[in-house]
Amino acid sequence: MAEYQAKSSNSLSFEVTKDNQLIGTLTYTTWFKFNAVIEIGAHQRYQVEPKGFWGTTIELKDQEKVLLKFRMNWNGEIVVQTNFDGIKDSFLFRHRGVFKESFVLTDQEGLELLVIKPHFKWNVINYEYNIITSDLFETYPNKEMLLINSLHCANYYISMMTAAVIS
């Protein structure tokens, strides 16, 4: 089990750390869009961009190669599909709770891989996140990319639900 923090210095950028060591960043290009850049370590940089007419599928790409994609299904869960090193896998990202709000990423068997707990910071009008991962998650070879994408999924979910409430 490991614990990570995701903190935002502004509403467009998040730094993910573990034991005060930078794991990676998630940086959005503009407000209200899901285009972003994920950076892991010093040299790995990936683009996140919506696809399709309605932009309902989000893809994470290394140059033109799609490594991961996700979309929200009809009941509010986010289906995540990965293709790392030619190995395809699927995960489910869902919201849990109302008063003790959190998000959970599970594997195909339903095992919890990570739990994300958002904390709204009124003084900066932004979210910070506490992320707790399972021992199984820590064995994944591309765990940093999946972790930061899960942060993006949490932001995506919050944006979609906020838009639904406002409209």
GIVEN-V328773 format. One record per residue. N is the residue number from 1. PHI is phi as a letter, one per 30 degrees, with the letter a starting at -180 (NA if undefined). PSI is psi in radians with two decimals (999 if undefined). NEAR is the number of other ideal C-beta (glycine too) atoms within 10 Angstrom. Layout:
BEGIN
n={N | N}
phi={PHI | PHI}
psi={PSI | PSI}
near={NEAR | NEAR}
END
This chain:
BEGIN
n={1 | 2 | 3 | 4 | 5 | 6 | 7 | 8 | 9 | 10 | 11 | 12 | 13 | 14 | 15 | 16 | 17 | 18 | 19 | 20 | 21 | 22 | 23 | 24 | 25 | 26 | 27 | 28 | 29 | 30 | 31 | 32 | 33 | 34 | 35 | 36 | 37 | 38 | 39 | 40 | 41 | 42 | 43 | 44 | 45 | 46 | 47 | 48 | 49 | 50 | 51 | 52 | 53 | 54 | 55 | 56 | 57 | 58 | 59 | 60 | 61 | 62 | 63 | 64 | 65 | 66 | 67 | 68 | 69 | 70 | 71 | 72 | 73 | 74 | 75 | 76 | 77 | 78 | 79 | 80 | 81 | 82 | 83 | 84 | 85 | 86 | 87 | 88 | 89 | 90 | 91 | 92 | 93 | 94 | 95 | 96 | 97 | 98 | 99 | 100 | 101 | 102 | 103 | 104 | 105 | 106 | 107 | 108 | 109 | 110 | 111 | 112 | 113 | 114 | 115 | 116 | 117 | 118 | 119 | 120 | 121 | 122 | 123 | 124 | 125 | 126 | 127 | 128 | 129 | 130 | 131 | 132 | 133 | 134 | 135 | 136 | 137 | 138 | 139 | 140 | 141 | 142 | 143 | 144 | 145 | 146 | 147 | 148 | 149 | 150 | 151 | 152 | 153 | 154 | 155 | 156 | 157 | 158 | 159 | 160 | 161 | 162 | 163 | 164 | 165 | 166 | 167}
phi={NA | b | b | b | b | b | b | c | d | b | d | c | b | b | c | c | b | b | h | i | c | d | c | l | b | b | b | d | d | a | d | i | b | c | d | a | b | c | c | b | i | c | b | c | b | b | c | c | b | d | b | i | e | c | i | d | c | c | c | c | b | c | i | c | d | d | c | a | b | b | a | d | d | d | c | i | d | c | c | c | b | c | b | c | h | i | c | c | b | b | b | b | c | b | d | b | i | c | d | c | d | a | b | b | c | b | d | d | d | i | d | d | c | a | b | c | c | d | b | d | c | d | d | c | h | a | c | b | b | c | b | c | c | d | d | d | e | d | d | d | d | c | d | d | d | d | d | d | d | d | d | d | d | d | d | d | d | d | d | d | d | d | d | d | d | d | d}
psi={2.43 | 2.76 | 2.29 | 2.75 | 2.50 | 2.01 | 2.57 | 2.25 | -0.40 | -3.13 | -0.03 | -0.14 | 2.36 | 2.41 | 2.26 | 2.19 | 2.75 | 2.16 | 0.75 | 0.28 | 2.28 | 2.19 | -0.76 | 3.12 | 2.70 | 2.04 | 2.12 | 2.55 | -0.64 | 2.88 | 2.66 | 0.27 | 2.78 | 0.13 | 2.36 | 2.99 | 2.29 | 2.24 | 2.28 | 2.24 | -2.68 | -0.39 | -0.08 | 2.09 | 2.26 | 2.57 | 2.46 | 2.15 | 2.50 | 2.61 | 2.77 | 2.91 | -0.79 | -0.09 | 0.53 | -0.27 | 2.28 | 2.31 | 2.47 | 2.16 | 2.55 | 1.81 | -1.99 | -0.07 | 2.13 | 2.07 | -0.47 | 2.53 | 2.67 | 2.73 | 2.65 | 2.32 | -3.13 | -0.42 | 0.33 | 0.08 | 2.65 | 2.13 | 2.14 | 2.23 | 2.27 | 2.73 | 1.30 | 2.17 | 0.64 | 0.05 | 2.04 | 2.49 | 2.77 | 2.56 | 2.85 | 2.24 | 2.15 | 2.75 | 2.49 | 2.29 | 2.88 | -0.96 | -0.60 | 1.19 | 2.40 | 2.95 | 2.57 | 2.38 | 2.18 | 2.74 | -3.03 | -0.45 | -0.04 | 0.13 | 2.31 | 2.18 | -0.64 | 2.70 | 2.26 | 2.18 | 1.96 | 2.58 | 2.04 | 2.21 | 1.83 | -0.58 | -0.46 | 0.02 | 1.01 | 2.85 | 2.56 | 2.71 | 2.48 | 2.23 | 2.16 | 2.21 | 2.72 | 2.91 | -0.66 | -0.78 | -0.69 | -0.27 | -0.18 | 2.33 | -0.51 | 0.67 | -0.61 | -0.74 | -0.75 | -0.66 | -0.87 | -0.58 | -0.61 | -0.63 | -0.75 | -0.70 | -0.72 | -0.79 | -0.71 | -0.83 | -0.83 | -0.73 | -0.77 | -0.74 | -0.62 | -0.74 | -0.66 | -0.66 | -0.70 | -0.63 | 999}
near={10 | 15 | 11 | 21 | 17 | 25 | 16 | 17 | 10 | 10 | 12 | 14 | 14 | 26 | 16 | 23 | 14 | 15 | 9 | 6 | 6 | 13 | 20 | 22 | 18 | 22 | 15 | 19 | 13 | 9 | 8 | 7 | 12 | 18 | 14 | 26 | 15 | 25 | 18 | 18 | 10 | 7 | 6 | 12 | 14 | 21 | 15 | 24 | 16 | 16 | 14 | 10 | 6 | 7 | 13 | 13 | 15 | 24 | 18 | 24 | 15 | 14 | 7 | 6 | 9 | 13 | 17 | 24 | 18 | 23 | 18 | 17 | 10 | 5 | 6 | 12 | 16 | 23 | 15 | 22 | 15 | 21 | 14 | 14 | 8 | 5 | 9 | 8 | 15 | 10 | 21 | 17 | 24 | 17 | 18 | 13 | 10 | 6 | 4 | 7 | 14 | 17 | 23 | 17 | 26 | 17 | 16 | 9 | 5 | 7 | 11 | 15 | 22 | 25 | 16 | 26 | 16 | 18 | 12 | 11 | 12 | 6 | 5 | 13 | 8 | 16 | 19 | 15 | 21 | 14 | 25 | 15 | 23 | 17 | 9 | 13 | 21 | 12 | 8 | 17 | 10 | 16 | 16 | 18 | 21 | 23 | 27 | 26 | 28 | 28 | 25 | 22 | 22 | 23 | 20 | 21 | 20 | 16 | 14 | 15 | 12 | 10 | 10 | 9 | 7 | 6 | 5}
END
